[in-house]
Amino acid sequence: MNNYWQEPLRIGNLSFPRFMGGPLDGITDAPFRKLVRTFSSEELLYTEMRHVACVANDKTGRLSLDFDQSERPLNYQVAANGTKFIERAIERIVDRGVDIIDLNVGCPAKNVVNSGGGSSLMDDPAKLEVIVTALRRAISIPFTVKIRAGFKAKNAIEIAKLIEGCGADALAIHPRLRTEFFQGRPDYALAAQVKQAISIPVLLSGNVVNWPTARMAYEQTGVDGFLIGRGIWAKPWQLKMMRAHSLGQEFNISKQQIFEIAQQHLQNMLDHYGEHGLYCFRKHLPFYVKGFVGASAFRTKLITSTSIIEVQEGLKQLGQSIV
Ligand SMILES: Cc1cc2nc3c(=O)[nH]c(=O)nc-3n(C[C@H](O)[C@H](O)[C@H](O)COP(=O)(O)O)c2cc1C
């Protein structure tokens, strides 16, 4: 048991700490990943999902290849509903420089499902097999797939075997049905069955937010690693903290530090997106200030502010007001 937390997770020929930053579209973008890197240099970070057609046709790369090498190790997540754009997309991603490529077979969004991608592929194993085979053929670096418990019915074990059979290097499971979106209890018993059914590493995604929940999830599933999704939202230090705690080490973040980190996050957003970065930061701000005295008045004021200086000063003042 002790060795488990000390040993790295292996995916293909690569090794990583067992806690990874999972994909959260619109949240775990380049400015956020850069912030995570100030705490954690070795942990694998997923990019947000991009459709292979978008990658293949994105002339400047600004829409789909929005990362730089300082963010590595990176697992670049693609979506696909056919094989048409796979080769060109993969060539561009690999040329740009990533460590792993992941296929999204879990997205529940209506537009993705209606176009025959994301979690709907769990309902069409024949089509999934064609896509995974084409990706495996095109990808020369490690390749992973992220699935759900199922689309309408739980068929994760069958799908996991199919994916292993196509040559994927690891499988991540978010053990909820598509119909459950992100709510309800993730089915850890199913994740445990998937782990038993295949030999490639299995990564768990769902309600793992800190060291106690990770330890419990490991005890219940025996999986090889953990994708931290909402648990990392406005907590870019969380992977470092979880790793330290799993090794019996101390790691704390003070309230003042939280406000310094929030200010740095806003700055990263402004550097990356220009003035629009202020609007992007609004998704994060409420999480940083949550629970602090005066937070709700502050939140209401700053979330509607169109002044960069006002938000910067507000964060600074709130940080300084903490005793
Ligand atoms: C806002 C949001 C965006 C997400 N975007 C993605 C995505 O782009 N790709 C993906 O595979 N999963 C995505 N997910 C699912 C998460 O990666 C994760 O599987 C799910 O939230 C359960 O894990 P958690 O409890 O740690 O958040 C998203 C979830 C949320 C809440």
The ligand as an SDF file (V2000), in Angstrom:
LIG
                    3D

 31 33  0  0  0  0  0  0  0  0999 V2000
  -17.0250   22.4880  -16.6550 C   0  0  0  0  0  0  0  0  0  0  0  0
  -16.5720   21.1010  -17.0220 C   0  0  0  0  0  0  0  0  0  0  0  0
  -15.9090   20.9110  -18.2170 C   0  0  0  0  0  0  0  0  0  0  0  0
  -15.4880   19.6110  -18.5900 C   0  0  0  0  0  0  0  0  0  0  0  0
  -14.7810   19.4450  -19.7580 N   0  0  0  0  0  0  0  0  0  0  0  0
  -14.3280   18.2120  -20.0850 C   0  0  0  0  0  0  0  0  0  0  0  0
  -13.5620   17.9950  -21.2680 C   0  0  0  0  0  0  0  0  0  0  0  0
  -13.2750   18.9100  -22.0550 O   0  0  0  0  0  0  0  0  0  0  0  0
  -13.1620   16.7190  -21.5360 N   0  0  0  0  0  0  0  0  0  0  0  0
  -13.4540   15.6720  -20.6970 C   0  0  0  0  0  0  0  0  0  0  0  0
  -13.0570   14.5340  -20.9600 O   0  0  0  0  0  0  0  0  0  0  0  0
  -14.1670   15.8510  -19.5780 N   0  0  0  0  0  0  0  0  0  0  0  0
  -14.5880   17.0790  -19.2470 C   0  0  0  0  0  0  0  0  0  0  0  0
  -15.2880   17.2440  -18.0790 N   0  0  0  0  0  0  0  0  0  0  0  0
  -15.4460   16.1060  -17.1600 C   0  0  0  0  0  0  0  0  0  0  0  0
  -14.3280   16.0820  -16.1100 C   0  0  0  0  0  0  0  0  0  0  0  0
  -13.0530   15.9200  -16.7020 O   0  0  0  0  0  0  0  0  0  0  0  0
  -14.5390   14.9530  -15.0980 C   0  0  0  0  0  0  0  0  0  0  0  0
  -14.5540   13.7220  -15.7500 O   0  0  0  0  0  0  0  0  0  0  0  0
  -15.8420   15.1280  -14.2940 C   0  0  0  0  0  0  0  0  0  0  0  0
  -16.0380   16.4670  -13.9270 O   0  0  0  0  0  0  0  0  0  0  0  0
  -15.8010   14.2650  -13.0200 C   0  0  0  0  0  0  0  0  0  0  0  0
  -14.6410   14.5090  -12.2820 O   0  0  0  0  0  0  0  0  0  0  0  0
  -14.5590   15.5670  -11.0420 P   0  0  0  0  0  0  0  0  0  0  0  0
  -15.5710   15.1480  -10.0250 O   0  0  0  0  0  0  0  0  0  0  0  0
  -13.1220   15.4200  -10.5650 O   0  0  0  0  0  0  0  0  0  0  0  0
  -14.8350   16.9250  -11.5870 O   0  0  0  0  0  0  0  0  0  0  0  0
  -15.7430   18.5110  -17.7150 C   0  0  0  0  0  0  0  0  0  0  0  0
  -16.4340   18.7250  -16.5290 C   0  0  0  0  0  0  0  0  0  0  0  0
  -16.8510   19.9970  -16.1670 C   0  0  0  0  0  0  0  0  0  0  0  0
  -17.5720   20.1850  -14.8620 C   0  0  0  0  0  0  0  0  0  0  0  0
  1  2  1  0
  2  3  1  0
  2 30  2  0
  3  4  2  0
  4  5  1  0
  4 28  1  0
  5  6  2  0
  6  7  1  0
  6 13  1  0
  7  8  2  0
  7  9  1  0
  9 10  1  0
 10 11  2  0
 10 12  1  0
 12 13  2  0
 13 14  1  0
 14 15  1  0
 14 28  1  0
 15 16  1  0
 16 17  1  0
 16 18  1  0
 18 19  1  0
 18 20  1  0
 20 21  1  0
 20 22  1  0
 22 23  1  0
 23 24  1  0
 24 25  2  0
 24 26  1  0
 24 27  1  0
 28 29  2  0
 29 30  1  0
 30 31  1  0
M  END
$$$$
